[in-house]
Amino acid sequence: MADQSLLLPPSMTVFERGWLSSNNILFQHEQGTALVDSGYMTHAAQTLALVQHALDGRKLDLLVNTHLHSDHCGGNAILQQAYACRTLIPVADADAVAVWDEERLTYKATGQKCERFTFDASLSPGDCLMLGGMEWQVLAAPGHDPHSLILYCASEAILISADALWEHGFGVIFPELEDESGFAEQAQVLQVISELDIRVVIPGHGAPFSNAAAALDRARSRLDYLASDPRRNARNALKVMMAFLLLETRQFSLQALDGLVRGNRIMWAAAQKLDAPVDKLIVALAEELVKAGAARLEDGELISAR
Ligand SMILES: [Zn+2]
């Protein structure tokens, strides 16, 4: 039997994607249609197809991004081309998007890609937004990304948590890799979430879930583990970024990976926080990906298993 606590209002559909693309949340209501987050660029055609199919001839009026990591806004360009939809982005990224500064938007720094898009207005913490005929509060969610926002609907007790809270954990705390504060902000975000009345959480990745309290407990203990030795965050970040590139390109040599790590600012920052030489580190992390079932290693080539 379906978990009744996970019932979503009829105006809301969640497209659960994977790890390369974030989930997308579609709203259809007489007042208009909207999509929250648009996935990664290499999945953009699939994102458009999912939206087109669900809208069944209707137009997409509004596109909203929780944050501008490449796996959350990589479908923006294709959706804007298809629908000329009004687009709202977090206020703290508005200047960087306006001039398309790929360094500040972190695409260059992580080796990830994103097709250029535009925006019509920005969203700030404290704003209210109508999606699917429901009112959503815009909350700040720094930690994983200092500019990230999350959306909360009090009348339905639903939280769109982006990468601030997953059922098992949360996104990499990126600011700490470059010696900026992120653990304290993430703790504060978890505290804010814990004070909300929540029936369903729709995370940026993974299936929607209902037991927010248990997820918050897991997130807090994970955060304590990472914050008590920042090398753990750096090592995890490097592995996650490797896994992401592997999902995108399907295969690369360990030698090519060495070049990628050295050539991308955030990967390099993470590697430098660790005591091991980069080549040894890459082999160790590649072996961990193999052990986790995410990849196989053949003659120095790392091959995606997913
Ligand atoms: Zn993210």
Residues whose N, C-alpha, C, O or C-beta is under 5 A from the ligand:
A	BS01	ZN	H69 D163 G171
